[in-house]
């Protein structure tokens, strides 16, 4: 005799079709720099610092700001702002200074 019935938990992704999933998952294969965050002041500050660092380095890399929480979660990021370079999370949870971003970009470009 069961005293407690377990309720069947609804699947959180039952309404997601394969095309939607591909559009979210394809984000990790792209080239460029992404700032992940909701658009708060810290996220905007990281985006501005990143654009300045790229400009100072003279590197031709597109910088985009991602506010879609599904796409942010696809990177495994739970703390924003986060910085993604060529599909790889290189920083999360803090606003980097321009010099720190330049150092990361230089290192990542030489390793790839």
Backbone bond lengths (Angstrom), bond angles and torsions (degrees), N, CA, C in turn:
res aa  C-N    CA-C-N  psi(-1)  N-CA   C-N-CA  omega(-1)  CA-C   N-CA-C  phi
1 X - - - 1.441 - - 1.523 109.03 -
2 X 1.316 116.23 128.12 1.454 120.72 178.51 1.514 109.69 -94.48
3 X 1.309 115.74 127.06 1.455 119.48 177.63 1.522 111.51 -85.36
4 X 1.318 115.28 -32.91 1.455 119.79 -177.61 1.520 109.29 -120.41
5 X 1.284 115.06 124.06 1.452 119.19 176.31 1.518 108.01 -88.77
6 X 1.307 115.96 138.89 1.456 119.17 174.74 1.515 108.06 -93.32
7 X 1.284 115.02 128.26 1.453 119.70 178.52 1.515 109.40 -80.24
8 X 1.302 114.19 142.49 1.459 119.03 175.75 1.524 108.13 -71.39
9 X 1.309 116.41 124.46 1.454 121.41 -179.50 1.516 109.68 -81.35
10 X 1.335 117.18 131.45 1.465 118.59 177.54 1.527 109.97 -70.19
11 X 1.291 115.07 143.52 1.460 120.46 178.60 1.522 108.72 -74.32
12 X 1.323 116.74 131.49 1.463 120.46 -177.91 1.527 111.70 -72.92
13 X 1.315 117.32 -16.41 1.464 118.90 -176.42 1.529 112.05 -118.06
14 X 1.324 117.04 25.75 1.460 119.24 -178.08 1.523 112.83 -67.45
15 X 1.345 116.81 -23.87 1.456 120.42 -179.10 1.525 113.16 -93.19
16 X 1.318 117.37 4.28 1.459 120.86 -178.04 1.524 108.90 -92.44
17 X 1.316 115.73 121.45 1.452 118.63 177.68 1.536 109.83 -92.90
18 X 1.308 116.44 172.32 1.462 120.65 -174.69 1.522 112.66 -64.23
19 X 1.328 117.71 -33.18 1.470 119.84 179.60 1.517 111.32 -67.66
20 X 1.333 117.01 -40.76 1.463 120.11 177.06 1.527 110.23 -63.58
21 X 1.311 116.57 -42.12 1.461 120.86 -178.80 1.517 110.83 -64.91
22 X 1.334 118.12 -40.04 1.461 121.26 178.03 1.518 111.18 -62.28
23 X 1.335 116.82 -39.25 1.462 119.45 -178.86 1.516 110.93 -67.16
24 X 1.323 117.41 -32.87 1.466 120.56 178.12 1.521 110.17 -77.50
25 X 1.314 117.59 -44.11 1.455 121.07 -175.72 1.524 113.56 -75.08
26 X 1.318 118.56 -22.80 1.453 120.50 -179.01 1.514 112.63 -71.81
27 X 1.336 117.02 -10.10 1.458 120.36 -176.02 1.523 112.40 -66.38
28 X 1.333 118.26 -24.61 1.452 119.75 -176.78 1.520 113.52 -80.66
29 X 1.327 118.23 -6.04 1.460 119.84 -177.26 1.527 112.92 -101.70
30 X 1.322 117.16 0.71 1.457 119.04 -173.80 1.529 112.40 -83.63
31 X 1.293 114.34 167.69 1.458 121.86 179.13 1.524 107.78 -104.56
32 X 1.290 117.49 142.50 1.457 120.94 178.92 1.511 111.37 126.93
33 X 1.318 114.58 -172.10 1.460 121.00 -179.40 1.518 108.26 -118.06
34 X 1.327 115.27 135.49 1.450 121.16 176.58 1.518 109.50 -124.30
35 X 1.321 114.98 137.41 1.451 121.73 170.21 1.518 105.30 -101.93
36 X 1.328 116.23 122.77 1.454 120.94 -179.07 1.517 109.29 -101.96
37 X 1.325 116.78 127.27 1.451 120.54 177.44 1.509 111.96 167.94
38 X 1.314 114.60 165.22 1.463 121.42 -173.50 1.515 114.52 -72.26
39 X 1.301 117.44 -17.14 1.459 120.57 -176.13 1.516 111.61 109.67
40 X 1.321 117.09 12.50 1.461 121.81 178.18 1.532 109.90 -68.75
41 X 1.305 117.22 175.42 1.467 120.85 -176.99 1.526 112.05 -62.33
42 X 1.325 117.62 -36.25 1.467 120.07 179.25 1.526 111.09 -67.58
43 X 1.320 116.35 -40.35 1.467 120.62 179.19 1.528 110.60 -64.94
44 X 1.314 115.97 -42.48 1.465 120.81 179.09 1.525 109.93 -65.92
45 X 1.330 116.80 -39.06 1.468 120.40 178.34 1.527 111.05 -63.19
46 X 1.336 117.46 -40.85 1.464 120.46 177.85 1.524 110.65 -65.93
47 X 1.321 116.95 -39.38 1.465 120.41 178.49 1.533 110.51 -62.53
48 X 1.329 116.97 -45.60 1.463 120.85 -179.69 1.530 111.27 -64.26
49 X 1.332 116.88 -42.52 1.466 120.75 178.63 1.524 110.59 -64.38
50 X 1.316 116.96 -38.19 1.463 121.50 179.07 1.520 110.95 -65.10
51 X 1.317 116.78 -45.75 1.469 120.40 178.95 1.525 110.90 -62.45
52 X 1.330 116.75 -39.02 1.463 120.11 178.63 1.528 110.81 -66.41
53 X 1.323 116.99 -41.68 1.463 121.36 179.57 1.525 110.84 -62.74
54 X 1.321 116.73 -43.71 1.464 121.47 179.47 1.522 110.27 -63.73
55 X 1.317 116.34 -41.59 1.464 121.21 178.49 1.530 110.56 -62.83
56 X 1.335 117.11 -44.35 1.465 121.03 179.99 1.526 111.95 -65.92
57 X 1.330 116.46 -33.82 1.465 119.95 178.62 1.523 112.18 -76.99
58 X 1.307 116.75 -20.76 1.459 120.66 -177.82 1.508 113.03 70.96
59 X 1.331 116.40 28.88 1.457 122.51 -178.38 1.532 108.68 -95.63
60 X 1.318 116.10 140.33 1.456 120.97 -179.84 1.525 109.99 -94.34
61 X 1.342 115.64 81.10 1.460 121.83 178.61 1.529 107.56 -130.02
62 X 1.308 115.64 133.39 1.455 120.65 178.85 1.527 110.01 -76.90
63 X 1.325 116.58 135.95 1.458 122.77 176.46 1.525 107.82 -111.48
64 X 1.336 116.01 123.05 1.459 120.82 178.19 1.520 109.81 -123.72
65 X 1.314 115.59 154.99 1.460 121.81 179.29 1.527 107.56 -112.07
66 X 1.322 116.26 120.30 1.464 122.28 -178.35 1.524 108.90 -102.60
67 X 1.334 116.01 121.50 1.458 120.47 178.52 1.526 112.42 -112.35
68 X 1.319 117.44 -5.79 1.462 122.47 -179.95 1.531 109.08 -72.20
69 X 1.332 116.34 117.09 1.464 120.15 -175.05 1.528 113.33 -64.99
70 X 1.319 118.06 -31.04 1.467 120.44 177.08 1.524 110.22 -65.52
71 X 1.331 116.06 -42.12 1.462 119.60 178.89 1.534 110.86 -68.20
72 X 1.327 116.79 -39.78 1.469 120.50 177.63 1.525 109.62 -61.01
73 X 1.314 116.69 -45.85 1.460 121.20 -179.73 1.523 112.22 -64.22
74 X 1.330 117.57 -28.97 1.465 120.03 179.88 1.527 111.95 -64.62
75 X 1.314 117.04 -20.16 1.468 121.33 175.90 1.527 111.62 -86.47
76 X 1.328 117.56 -6.07 1.460 121.28 -178.12 1.516 112.56 80.67
77 X 1.318 116.99 14.72 1.463 122.05 -177.90 1.519 109.33 -88.32
78 X 1.326 116.32 126.63 1.453 121.10 177.12 1.525 111.63 -113.81
79 X 1.314 117.65 -12.24 1.460 122.84 179.76 1.515 108.63 -125.13
80 X 1.321 115.78 122.76 1.459 120.33 179.41 1.517 109.33 -111.89
81 X 1.300 118.55 161.37 1.449 127.58 4.18 1.528 111.52 -75.18
82 X 1.308 114.84 155.70 1.460 121.04 177.71 1.518 108.82 -132.62
83 X 1.327 114.85 153.60 1.457 121.16 179.89 1.522 108.53 -121.17
84 X 1.333 115.54 127.75 1.460 122.10 -178.91 1.517 107.91 -119.73
85 X 1.325 116.00 127.69 1.460 121.61 178.79 1.514 108.59 -120.46
86 X 1.334 115.96 117.82 1.465 123.00 -179.68 1.529 112.19 51.86
87 X 1.336 115.96 44.82 1.458 121.41 176.63 1.506 115.66 82.72
88 X 1.319 118.43 1.09 1.468 122.18 -177.25 1.527 109.61 -115.47
89 X 1.342 117.36 127.83 1.461 121.10 177.09 1.528 107.89 -71.42
90 X 1.337 115.98 119.83 1.470 120.65 -177.75 1.524 111.86 -109.29
91 X 1.322 117.72 -13.31 1.463 121.24 177.90 1.520 108.92 -162.99
92 X 1.336 116.14 146.37 1.462 120.07 174.36 1.523 109.80 -153.38
93 X 1.322 115.12 151.64 1.450 121.35 174.53 1.515 116.72 83.39
94 X 1.335 117.32 4.25 1.462 118.52 179.87 1.524 110.73 -154.21
95 X 1.324 113.93 159.60 1.457 120.51 175.89 1.524 106.99 -93.41
96 X 1.308 115.83 118.36 1.457 121.19 179.91 1.528 110.47 -83.37
97 X 1.320 115.73 149.68 1.459 121.01 173.12 1.525 108.88 -77.25
98 X 1.310 116.11 161.23 1.466 121.75 -179.42 1.525 110.44 -56.02
99 X 1.327 118.07 -44.48 1.466 121.37 -179.29 1.522 112.15 -63.85
100 X 1.330 117.42 -36.91 1.465 120.72 177.85 1.529 110.48 -65.44
101 X 1.309 115.94 -40.93 1.473 120.20 179.44 1.523 110.24 -66.08
102 X 1.318 116.73 -42.15 1.469 119.99 178.33 1.523 110.63 -60.41
103 X 1.309 117.21 -41.19 1.467 121.62 179.25 1.531 110.82 -63.56
104 X 1.330 116.93 -43.92 1.467 121.38 179.33 1.519 110.94 -64.46
105 X 1.329 116.51 -45.50 1.476 120.59 -179.46 1.517 110.39 -62.31
106 X 1.335 117.73 -45.59 1.462 120.67 178.27 1.515 111.74 -59.12
107 X 1.339 116.81 -45.33 1.458 121.52 -179.35 1.526 110.92 -63.40
108 X 1.308 117.15 -47.32 1.460 121.41 -177.34 1.532 111.75 -66.44
109 X 1.309 117.64 -38.40 1.466 120.52 -179.88 1.523 111.28 -68.64
110 X 1.322 116.65 -33.25 1.466 119.46 179.26 1.524 112.02 -77.85
111 X 1.343 116.92 -28.13 1.465 121.05 179.47 1.526 111.73 -78.49
112 X 1.332 117.97 -21.59 1.467 120.64 -175.67 1.495 111.57 -98.40
